[in-house]
Amino acid sequence: MNSFEVTGRDVTRAWIAACNALDRKDNPSRTGLHTVVRITAPTVDDMDFRQELDRLRLGKRHEPIETVAGTLFPAGLAAKAADHADLVARYRAMYSRLKKFPGNAHGTYFGRLVAYPGANKTDIDQIGNIINRLRKQASGKGPMTAAYEADLAHPTDGDVPAELLVHAADRDNLYRGFPCLSHVSFQLDRDGRVHAAALYRSHYMFERAYGNYLGLGRLLAYIANQADLSPGTLTVVAGHAYLDGPITAIRPLLSDTPILAA
């Protein structure tokens, strides 16, 4: 089994390290199982590098990286919202329309976070719950470090045949105790930082990973800021990772320092 664990100080360098770990002569399929990518500053990336990567993606008719990131956190909408409740209300108002787009029949990633389908047809704002729990715990002595979970998968997802769902967003609220992205867990460091760990069933490095890293980093920063805390490290675990895309065109980008960085 090919696996790896890499750390990058920002999204760009973490993505490069992960791709290099997959693009090895002894790994002709360019795949990995149970891979781990840690990003120290997950809201930071090299814009010149991102533009060059987007140029290659355009040739394959992939969505812009910014669009991919927006599926996890709609930064533009959040910037217009007065507060978290306003953001949730705005997103839920457009959610039914978003579900009509191809591939959105089961919902969207951010939709699952702010309108998770719970029991009795109730929608659960998981992000709001996490923000409130973090704020409450951080204000007291000896805060809980690991009691902040968000689900993306749902039992009705017909395309998740190998997912054993344990945590339930509509009932597992004690402090103890569709999608390629299945789960996001947040941890409160007692120095006032919030860290995040995301679990993917499968991750396509060229098509989705860079945008996913950005979106998750922005989501982490948003939750931390709303709770009056600081964002920390993002860790992404992929059950199956694959370096897809035009590998010959990608390889010149896979250096330790982005080729277009100042």
C-alpha positions as CSV (number, residue, x, y, z in Angstrom):
1,M,0.0,0.0,0.0
2,N,1.3,3.4,-0.9
3,S,0.7,6.1,1.7
4,F,2.3,9.3,2.8
5,E,2.2,12.1,5.4
6,V,3.3,15.6,4.4
7,T,3.2,19.1,5.9
8,G,3.2,22.4,4.1
9,R,3.3,25.9,5.5
10,D,0.5,27.0,3.2
11,V,-2.0,25.5,0.7
12,T,0.3,25.8,-2.3
13,R,3.3,24.1,-0.7
14,A,1.1,21.4,0.9
15,W,-0.5,20.6,-2.4
16,I,2.9,20.4,-4.1
17,A,4.2,18.1,-1.4
18,A,1.2,15.8,-1.7
19,C,1.4,15.6,-5.5
20,N,5.1,14.8,-5.3
21,A,4.4,12.1,-2.8
22,L,2.1,10.5,-5.4
23,D,4.2,11.1,-8.5
24,R,6.9,8.5,-7.8
25,K,8.5,6.0,-10.2
26,D,7.6,3.2,-7.7
27,N,3.9,4.3,-7.9
28,P,2.9,4.2,-11.5
29,S,-0.8,4.5,-10.7
30,R,-0.1,7.8,-8.9
31,T,-2.5,6.7,-6.1
32,G,-2.3,6.5,-2.3
33,L,-4.3,5.1,0.5
34,H,-4.9,6.8,3.9
35,T,-2.8,9.8,3.0
36,V,-2.3,12.7,5.4
37,V,-1.7,16.4,4.4
38,R,-1.2,19.0,7.1
39,I,-1.4,22.7,6.3
40,T,0.1,25.1,8.8
41,A,-1.5,28.3,7.4
42,P,-4.6,27.0,5.4
43,T,-5.9,30.4,4.4
44,V,-2.7,31.3,2.6
45,D,-1.6,30.3,-0.9
46,D,0.5,31.7,-3.8
47,M,-1.9,33.6,-6.1
48,D,0.5,33.4,-9.1
49,F,0.7,29.7,-8.7
50,R,-3.0,29.3,-8.4
51,Q,-3.5,31.3,-11.6
52,E,-1.1,29.0,-13.4
53,L,-2.8,25.9,-12.1
54,D,-6.2,27.4,-13.1
55,R,-4.8,27.8,-16.7
56,L,-4.0,24.1,-16.8
57,R,-7.4,23.3,-15.4
58,L,-9.2,25.4,-18.0
59,G,-7.7,23.1,-20.7
60,K,-9.5,20.2,-19.0
61,R,-12.7,22.2,-18.6
62,H,-12.5,22.0,-14.8
63,E,-14.1,24.7,-12.7
64,P,-11.9,27.5,-11.4
65,I,-10.2,26.7,-8.1
66,E,-12.2,29.6,-6.5
67,T,-15.4,27.9,-7.5
68,V,-14.3,24.6,-5.9
69,A,-13.4,26.4,-2.7
70,G,-16.8,28.1,-2.7
71,T,-18.6,24.7,-2.5
72,L,-17.1,24.4,1.0
73,F,-17.3,28.0,2.1
74,P,-19.1,30.8,0.1
75,A,-16.6,33.6,1.0
76,G,-18.4,36.2,-1.1
77,L,-21.8,35.5,0.5
78,A,-20.2,35.5,4.0
79,A,-18.6,38.9,3.3
80,K,-22.0,40.4,2.6
81,A,-23.7,38.8,5.7
82,A,-24.3,40.9,8.8
83,D,-23.6,37.9,11.1
84,H,-23.7,34.1,11.0
85,A,-27.5,34.0,11.3
86,D,-27.7,36.2,8.3
87,L,-25.3,34.0,6.3
88,V,-27.4,30.9,7.1
89,A,-30.6,32.6,6.2
90,R,-29.2,33.9,2.8
91,Y,-27.8,30.4,1.9
92,R,-30.9,28.5,2.9
93,A,-33.0,30.9,0.8
94,M,-31.1,29.9,-2.3
95,Y,-30.5,26.2,-1.3
96,S,-33.5,24.8,-3.2
97,R,-32.2,26.4,-6.4
98,L,-28.7,25.2,-5.9
99,K,-30.0,21.6,-5.5
100,K,-31.3,21.8,-9.0
101,F,-27.9,22.1,-10.5
102,P,-26.3,18.9,-11.9
103,G,-24.6,16.9,-9.1
104,N,-26.4,18.7,-6.3
105,A,-29.4,16.4,-5.9
106,H,-28.2,15.4,-2.4
107,G,-27.3,18.9,-1.5
108,T,-24.0,20.8,-1.4
109,Y,-21.1,20.7,1.1
110,F,-21.9,24.0,2.7
111,G,-25.6,23.2,2.6
112,R,-24.8,20.1,4.7
113,L,-23.0,22.3,7.2
114,V,-25.7,24.9,7.7
115,A,-28.8,22.9,6.7
116,Y,-28.1,19.3,7.5
117,P,-31.3,17.2,7.0
118,G,-32.2,16.1,10.5
119,A,-35.1,14.2,11.9
120,N,-38.7,15.4,11.4
121,K,-37.6,17.4,8.3
122,T,-35.7,19.9,10.5
123,D,-32.5,21.6,9.1
124,I,-29.5,21.7,11.5
125,D,-27.0,24.6,11.4
126,Q,-23.9,22.6,12.4
127,I,-21.6,25.5,12.0
128,G,-23.7,27.6,14.3
129,N,-23.6,24.8,16.9
130,I,-19.9,24.5,16.7
131,I,-19.3,28.3,17.0
132,N,-21.5,28.4,20.1
133,R,-19.9,25.4,21.7
134,L,-16.4,26.8,21.0
135,R,-17.2,30.2,22.3
136,K,-18.8,28.7,25.5
137,Q,-16.0,26.3,26.1
138,A,-13.2,28.8,25.4
139,S,-14.7,31.2,28.0
140,G,-14.4,28.8,30.8
141,K,-11.6,26.9,32.6
142,G,-10.4,23.6,31.2
143,P,-12.3,23.7,27.9
144,M,-13.1,20.5,26.1
145,T,-10.6,20.1,23.3
146,A,-12.5,17.7,21.0
147,A,-16.2,18.0,21.0
148,Y,-16.9,19.9,17.7
149,E,-18.1,17.7,14.9
150,A,-19.7,18.4,11.5
151,D,-21.2,15.7,9.2
152,L,-21.2,15.8,5.4
153,A,-22.4,12.3,4.6
154,H,-26.0,11.3,5.2
155,P,-27.7,7.9,5.3
156,T,-29.8,8.8,2.2
157,D,-26.7,9.3,0.0
158,G,-27.0,6.4,-2.4
159,D,-23.5,7.0,-3.8
160,V,-21.8,6.3,-0.4
161,P,-21.9,2.5,-0.3
162,A,-18.9,2.0,1.9
163,E,-19.6,4.7,4.5
164,L,-20.5,3.6,8.1
165,L,-22.1,6.6,9.6
166,V,-21.7,6.8,13.4
167,H,-21.9,10.5,14.4
168,A,-25.4,11.9,13.8
169,A,-25.8,15.7,13.5
170,D,-29.4,15.7,14.7
171,R,-28.8,13.9,18.0
172,D,-25.1,13.5,19.0
173,N,-24.6,16.7,20.9
174,L,-23.0,15.5,24.1
175,Y,-19.5,16.9,24.8
176,R,-18.1,13.4,25.2
177,G,-18.7,10.6,23.7
178,F,-22.9,11.8,-1.5
179,P,-20.0,13.1,-0.7
180,C,-16.3,12.5,-1.1
181,L,-15.9,14.7,2.0
182,S,-17.5,12.7,4.9
183,H,-16.7,14.5,8.0
184,V,-14.9,17.6,9.5
185,S,-13.8,17.7,13.1
186,F,-12.6,20.8,15.0
187,Q,-10.3,20.8,18.0
188,L,-9.9,23.6,20.5
189,D,-6.3,24.2,21.5
190,R,-6.0,25.7,25.0
191,D,-3.8,28.5,23.5
192,G,-7.0,29.9,21.8
193,R,-6.5,28.3,18.4
194,V,-9.0,26.1,16.5
195,H,-7.6,23.2,14.4
196,A,-9.6,21.2,11.9
197,A,-9.3,17.6,10.5
198,A,-11.2,16.6,7.4
199,L,-11.9,13.1,6.2
200,Y,-12.3,12.3,2.4
201,R,-13.3,9.0,1.0
202,S,-11.5,9.9,-2.2
203,H,-9.5,12.9,-3.4
204,Y,-8.6,13.9,-6.9
205,M,-5.5,16.1,-6.5
206,F,-5.7,18.1,-9.8
207,E,-9.5,18.4,-10.1
208,R,-10.5,19.1,-6.5
209,A,-7.8,19.0,-3.8
210,Y,-6.3,22.5,-4.1
211,G,-9.7,24.2,-4.0
212,N,-10.8,21.9,-1.2
213,Y,-7.8,22.9,0.9
214,L,-8.6,26.6,0.3
215,G,-12.3,26.2,1.1
216,L,-11.6,24.2,4.3
217,G,-9.1,26.7,5.4
218,R,-11.5,29.6,4.9
219,L,-14.2,27.6,6.8
220,L,-11.8,27.0,9.7
221,A,-10.9,30.7,9.8
222,Y,-14.6,31.7,9.7
223,I,-15.5,29.4,12.6
224,A,-12.5,30.5,14.7
225,N,-13.2,34.2,14.1
226,Q,-16.9,33.9,14.9
227,A,-16.0,32.2,18.2
228,D,-13.4,35.0,18.9
229,L,-10.5,32.5,18.5
230,S,-7.6,32.1,16.1
231,P,-7.4,29.5,13.2
232,G,-4.8,26.8,13.5
233,T,-3.7,23.9,11.4
234,L,-5.8,22.0,8.8
235,T,-5.3,18.3,8.4
236,V,-6.8,16.4,5.5
237,V,-7.0,12.6,5.4
238,A,-7.9,10.9,2.2
239,G,-8.9,7.2,2.1
240,H,-7.9,7.2,-1.5
241,A,-5.8,9.9,-3.2
242,Y,-5.1,10.1,-7.0
243,L,-2.9,12.5,-8.9
244,D,-5.2,13.0,-12.0
245,G,-5.0,15.4,-14.8
246,P,-2.3,16.2,-17.5
247,I,0.6,14.9,-15.5
248,T,3.3,16.0,-18.0
249,A,2.0,19.6,-17.8
250,I,1.6,19.5,-14.0
251,R,5.2,18.2,-13.2
252,P,6.9,21.6,-13.9
253,L,4.8,23.0,-11.1
254,L,5.8,20.3,-8.6
255,S,8.9,21.9,-7.0
256,D,9.6,22.9,-3.4
257,T,9.1,26.6,-4.2
258,P,6.3,27.7,-6.6
259,I,7.9,28.6,-9.9
260,L,6.0,31.9,-10.1
261,A,6.4,33.0,-6.5
262,A,8.2,36.3,-5.9
